[in-house]
Amino acid sequence: MGSRTYRHRALFRASAVTVAMTLVVGLSVILGAPTTASAAAAGGPVVTSPPSSTEEVPGRWAGPIEVDFTSAEAGLYEISVGCDNGYRVDFEHDVPDEGMQFSSAIAPLPVNRACGVHVQSATDERIFTHKDFVTTAAELAVQDPGVSSDVFFPRKRDGYLDEIRLTFWLTQPARIQATIVNPDGAVVRVLSANKRHSGQNGLRWDGRTTSDRVPRPGRYAVHILATNVVGEQHAALVRVYLADLLRVVPGRVGRVAAGMTKKAALRTGALNANVRYSVPGVCSRVYPLQPKTPFTWDYSVFTRRSRVVEITTNTKAIALPRGLHYGDTARKVRRAYKGRARETVVSYGNNALLVRKGASWMAFHFDSYEYDHGLQASDRFRSVSVSRGRKPAGMQYDGC
C-alpha cells in the first residue's frame, strides 16, 4: 500500500536519508505498551521508520517518521517524537480517512541524544507502541567521562564500593580502550570493548591488575580512547582514588592513634593541620586535624592541649577486628567479644558497647538512645570511637 506524506503544524516535508550504520535495534516498552513486534498481532500500529535494522541515525536527521496502521482499528491516533533534551513534535493521524500508512518529516533532530517515537490512541489513551533510537553526530567525541564513585575499596570484597563504573557518552559507534595508570605512570590494566553504540556507555573496573592483584592505594588515571569505523580517534581522561579500608582497632583509626601529639599525628601523612570549614552566613570553624583524601569526611580527630584524645568514624569504609562489619547488630558485637563488650551510654544519649585492650578503648555507637530504651540485641551500630587512657565519650562535631 502506498505511503502518503502529511505536513502537520508547519513541519518540513519528508526528505531522503541515508543510514550510515547498522546495529541491532533496541525496543522500549513503557506503561505496559506492547513492543513494536507484537503491536501488529495485537491490532495496533507499528513504527517502521526509523527502520528496525538500526537504533542509530545520522546527526541532523529529519525523518521521515513512518507508522504502519494496516492492522490498527479505526480511530484517531497521536504520534509523538521526543528527545531527552526536551525536543518534541506531535502529529495526529486518522484511520481510515487519512490512510493506513503515515509518513512525515520532522525538524532536524539534535545530535547525540536519545529520542523515541510514541504512538497512542487520541480517544481512550491506549498506548500501542514506543520505539527508542539514538541520533549520531558527524564528528567522533567522548563526552561527559566520569566514574560511579571518586573513591573505591577493592581490596576487601564486602559489597561496599568494591568496583567502579566508568561512564561516558559517544557521539558515534566506536571501539573503546581504557588504560588504567598508577600514580607512578605505569599501566596496571587495560579494559577494552570491540563495539560501543553512540550514546551512554560504560565499563567496569574491579580494582585489579592484569595479574589479578589489587595494587597499592593512590590516585589512578583512566585514559579512554575511542576509535570509530574509519580509524578516527578521540580520547578522554578520568581519575579515581583506589583506597584501602580504614583499619579500626582499640585506640587507633588508620595510621592515627589516640594519645599522639598533634605533631606526631601530622607525621603519619594522613592529616592536614588547621583546616577551616565554613558555611557562608551560618558558621565557620577551624579543625585542628583533618583527614586527607580520600577520607576527608570519613573520620574526625579530636584534640586537647595539642594531643589526640579521641577519633570517631561513621563510614562504611572500615575494617574491624573479629570479622565485624559496619552496621552489625549488638548481638554480633557481643558474640565477637565473648562477653567482654560492656554496655554504656555516650554523648547525645547514644547506647554503646565498650571494648578495652590494655589502655586502649573502642566504643560501638548504636542507632538507639538511652532516653528511648536500653540497648536491644537487634540495634545496629552506626559509628565507632576510639581513645587511650580513658573510655571514649562519643565525641562528635555538632553541625559546623
C-alpha positions in Angstrom: 0.0 0.0 0.0 1.4 3.4 -0.9 2.6 5.8 1.7 1.1 9.3 2.0 3.1 12.2 3.3 1.4 14.7 5.6 2.6 18.0 6.8 1.4 18.8 10.4 1.8 22.1 12.2 4.1 23.7 9.6 6.7 20.9 9.7 9.1 20.1 7.0 8.5 17.8 4.0 9.9 14.3 4.2 13.5 14.0 2.9 15.6 11.0 1.9 18.1 9.9 4.5 21.0 7.6 4.1 21.5 5.5 7.2 25.2 5.0 7.6 25.4 2.3 10.2 23.6 -0.9 11.1 23.1 -2.2 14.6 20.6 -4.4 16.4 17.6 -2.4 17.3 16.6 -1.8 20.9 12.9 -1.6 21.7 11.4 0.0 24.8 8.1 -0.7 26.5 6.5 2.0 28.6 3.4 2.0 30.7 2.7 -1.6 29.7 2.6 -1.0 26.0 3.3 -3.9 23.6 6.6 -3.9 21.8 6.7 -2.9 18.2 7.0 -6.5 17.1 3.8 -7.5 18.9 1.8 -4.4 18.2 0.6 -5.7 14.8 -0.6 -9.0 16.3 -2.5 -7.1 18.9 -4.2 -5.0 16.3 -2.1 -1.9 16.8 0.2 0.4 14.7 3.8 -0.4 14.0 6.7 2.1 13.8 8.6 1.3 10.5 10.9 4.3 10.5 13.4 4.7 11.9 13.9 1.2 10.4 14.2 -1.9 12.5 17.7 -2.5 11.3 19.2 0.3 13.3 18.8 2.2 16.6 21.2 4.9 15.4 20.5 7.6 12.7 22.9 10.3 11.4 23.1 13.6 13.1 20.7 16.3 12.0 18.3 13.6 11.0 15.0 14.9 9.6 12.9 11.7 9.2 10.7 10.5 7.8 8.8 9.1 10.7 6.7 6.2 9.4 4.0 4.2 11.1 2.0 1.3 9.6 -1.7 1.3 10.6 -2.7 -1.7 8.4 -3.7 -3.8 11.5 -5.0 -0.8 13.5 -8.6 -0.2 14.5 -10.3 2.8 13.0 -9.8 6.0 15.0 -7.7 9.0 15.7 -4.0 8.4 16.8 -1.4 10.6 18.3 2.2 10.2 17.2 4.9 12.0 19.3 8.7 12.2 18.7 10.7 13.4 21.7 14.4 13.5 22.7 15.9 13.7 26.2 17.0 17.3 25.7 13.4 18.4 25.6 12.8 18.3 21.8 9.2 17.3 21.0 7.0 17.3 17.9 3.4 15.9 17.7 1.2 14.6 14.9 -2.3 13.2 14.5 -3.4 10.5 12.1 -7.0 9.4 11.4 -7.6 5.8 10.3 -9.1 5.1 7.8 -9.8 8.6 6.4 -6.1 9.5 6.1 -5.0 6.1 5.1 -3.3 3.0 6.6 0.2 4.4 6.3 1.6 7.5 7.9 4.8 9.3 6.8 6.0 12.8 7.8 9.3 14.7 8.0 10.3 16.3 11.3 12.6 19.2 12.2 16.2 18.0 12.2 16.8 16.1 15.4 19.6 17.2 17.9 22.7 15.1 17.6 24.0 12.7 20.3 20.6 12.5 22.1 18.2 9.6 22.9 14.9 10.0 21.0 11.8 8.0 20.8 8.6 7.5 18.7 5.4 7.1 20.7 2.0 6.1 19.3 -1.2 6.1 21.3 -5.0 6.4 20.8 -6.3 10.0 20.9 -9.6 9.0 22.3 -9.0 6.4 25.0 -5.3 7.0 25.7 -4.3 3.4 25.0 -0.6 3.2 24.3 0.2 1.0 21.3 3.9 1.2 20.7 7.1 3.1 21.6 10.4 2.8 19.9 13.7 4.3 21.1 16.6 5.3 18.9 19.8 7.4 19.1 21.0 10.2 16.8 24.6 10.3 15.9 26.9 13.3 15.5 29.1 13.9 12.4 32.3 14.0 14.5 33.6 11.4 16.9 33.8 12.6 20.5 34.0 11.1 24.0 31.8 13.3 26.2 31.0 13.6 29.9 33.5 11.0 31.1 33.1 10.1 34.8 33.1 7.4 37.4 30.4 6.0 39.7 32.4 7.0 42.7 35.6 9.0 43.1 36.9 6.5 45.7 36.5 2.7 45.9 37.8 -0.1 48.1 38.5 -3.2 46.1 40.9 -5.0 48.5 38.1 -6.4 50.6 35.1 -7.8 48.8 32.3 -6.8 51.2 29.8 -5.2 48.9 30.8 -1.6 49.6 32.3 0.2 46.6 34.2 -2.9 45.5 34.4 -1.7 41.9 33.8 1.4 39.9 31.8 2.0 36.7 33.4 4.2 34.1 30.7 6.2 32.2 31.0 8.2 29.0 28.9 9.3 26.0 29.9 8.5 22.5 28.8 10.7 19.5 29.5 7.8 17.1 29.8 4.0 17.4 33.4 3.2 18.3 35.8 0.6 19.8 36.9 1.5 23.3 40.2 1.1 25.2 40.5 2.2 28.8 44.1 2.2 30.0 44.5 2.4 33.8 47.7 4.0 35.1 49.0 4.1 38.7 50.4 7.2 40.4 53.9 6.4 39.0 52.6 6.3 35.4 52.8 2.6 35.0 50.0 0.7 33.2 48.2 -1.7 35.6 45.2 -2.8 33.5 43.7 -2.3 30.0 39.9 -2.7 29.5 38.5 -2.9 26.0 35.2 -3.2 24.2 35.2 -4.0 20.5 32.0 -2.1 19.7 30.0 0.5 21.6 27.0 2.3 20.3 26.7 6.1 20.3 25.0 7.5 23.4 25.6 6.5 27.1 28.2 3.7 27.6 30.2 2.3 30.4 32.9 -0.1 31.5 33.7 -1.6 35.0 37.0 -1.9 36.8 37.2 -4.3 39.7 40.3 -2.6 41.0 42.6 -5.5 40.0 45.7 -5.5 37.8 46.3 -7.7 34.7 47.8 -10.3 37.1 44.6 -10.2 39.3 46.2 -8.4 42.2 44.9 -5.2 43.9 47.6 -2.5 43.5 48.6 -0.1 46.2 46.4 2.8 47.2 46.6 6.1 45.4 45.0 8.2 42.7 44.8 6.4 39.3 44.3 7.8 35.9 41.9 6.2 33.4 42.7 7.1 29.7 39.7 6.4 27.5 40.4 6.1 23.8 37.6 5.7 21.2 38.2 4.6 17.6 35.4 4.7 15.0 34.9 2.5 11.9 37.2 4.7 9.7 40.0 4.9 12.3 39.4 8.3 13.7 40.2 8.6 17.4 39.2 10.7 20.4 40.4 10.5 24.0 39.2 11.4 27.4 40.6 11.2 31.0 39.1 10.5 34.4 40.7 9.9 37.8 39.7 7.7 40.7 41.2 7.0 44.1 41.9 3.4 44.9 41.8 3.1 48.7 42.2 0.5 51.4 39.6 0.3 54.1 40.3 2.2 57.3 41.6 -0.3 59.9 39.9 0.4 63.3 41.2 -1.2 66.5 41.0 -0.1 70.1 42.9 3.3 70.3 43.6 3.6 66.6 41.9 4.5 63.2 44.1 4.0 60.2 47.5 5.4 61.0 46.3 7.9 63.6 46.3 6.8 67.3 44.7 8.3 70.3 47.4 9.7 72.6 49.6 11.0 69.8 50.7 14.6 69.9 49.5 16.8 67.1 53.0 16.8 65.6 53.2 13.0 65.7 49.8 12.7 64.1 50.8 15.0 61.2 53.9 12.9 60.6 51.7 10.0 59.7 50.9 11.8 56.5 47.2 11.1 56.9 46.2 14.5 58.2 46.2 18.2 57.5 46.5 20.9 60.2 44.2 23.8 61.0 41.7 23.3 58.2 38.9 25.9 58.1 35.4 24.9 57.1 32.8 27.5 56.5 29.1 27.7 55.6 28.6 31.2 54.4 26.3 33.2 56.6 25.9 30.2 59.0 29.2 29.3 60.7 32.9 28.9 60.4 35.4 26.8 62.4 38.9 25.5 62.2 39.6 21.8 62.6 43.0 21.3 64.3 43.5 18.0 62.4 41.5 17.0 59.3 41.9 13.7 57.3 43.4 14.0 53.8 41.9 12.5 50.7 40.2 10.0 50.3 39.0 10.1 53.9 38.4 13.8 54.4 35.0 13.4 56.0 35.1 9.7 57.0 36.6 10.2 60.5 37.1 13.1 62.9 40.1 13.7 65.1 39.6 15.5 68.4 42.5 17.1 70.2 43.0 18.7 73.6 46.2 20.6 74.6 47.8 19.6 71.2 47.2 15.8 71.8 44.7 13.4 70.2 42.2 12.4 72.8 39.5 10.6 70.6 38.9 9.6 67.0 35.3 8.9 65.7 34.4 7.3 62.4 30.9 6.8 60.8 31.9 5.5 57.4 31.3 2.0 55.9 34.9 2.1 54.7 36.2 0.5 57.8 37.9 -2.9 58.6 37.1 -4.1 62.1 38.5 -6.9 64.3 36.9 -10.3 64.7 35.0 -10.3 61.4 32.7 -7.4 62.3 31.3 -5.1 59.6 29.8 -1.6 59.7 26.2 -1.9 60.7 26.4 -5.2 62.6 23.9 -5.7 65.5 24.6 -5.5 69.2 24.2 -9.3 69.3 27.0 -9.8 66.8 29.3 -7.4 68.6 28.7 -9.2 72.0 29.3 -12.6 70.4 32.6 -11.4 68.7 34.0 -10.2 72.1 32.5 -13.1 74.1 31.1 -11.1 76.9 33.9 -8.5 77.1 31.8 -5.8 75.5 30.3 -3.6 78.2 27.1 -1.6 77.8 27.2 2.1 78.4 25.8 5.5 77.2 27.9 8.1 75.3 27.2 11.7 74.2 23.7 12.6 72.9 22.4 9.6 74.8 23.6 7.0 72.3 23.6 3.4 73.5 27.1 1.9 73.1 29.2 -1.1 73.7 32.7 -0.6 75.1 35.7 -2.8 74.4 39.1 -2.4 76.2 42.5 -3.7 75.3 45.1 -2.6 77.9 44.9 1.2 78.0 43.2 1.5 74.6 39.4 1.6 74.1 36.8 1.2 71.3 33.1 2.1 71.5 30.4 1.0 69.1 27.6 3.6 69.0 24.2 2.2 68.1 21.1 3.6 66.3 19.1 3.8 69.6 19.1 6.2 72.5 19.1 5.6 76.3 16.1 8.0 76.8 14.0 5.9 74.4 15.0 2.5 75.6 18.0 0.5 76.6 20.3 -1.3 74.1 18.5 -4.0 72.2 20.1 -7.1 70.6 18.8 -6.0 67.2 20.2 -2.4 67.3 22.9 -1.7 64.7 26.0 0.4 65.3 26.4 3.4 63.1 29.7 4.9 64.3 32.8 3.9 66.3 35.0 5.9 68.6 38.5 5.0 69.9 40.6 6.5 72.8 43.5 5.8 75.1 43.8 6.1 78.8 40.1 7.0 79.2 36.9 5.5 77.7 35.5 7.2 74.6 32.9 9.8 75.3 31.4 9.6 71.8 32.7 13.0 70.8 31.4 14.4 67.5 31.1 17.7 65.8 27.8 19.4 66.2 26.9 20.9 62.8 29.7 23.2 61.6 
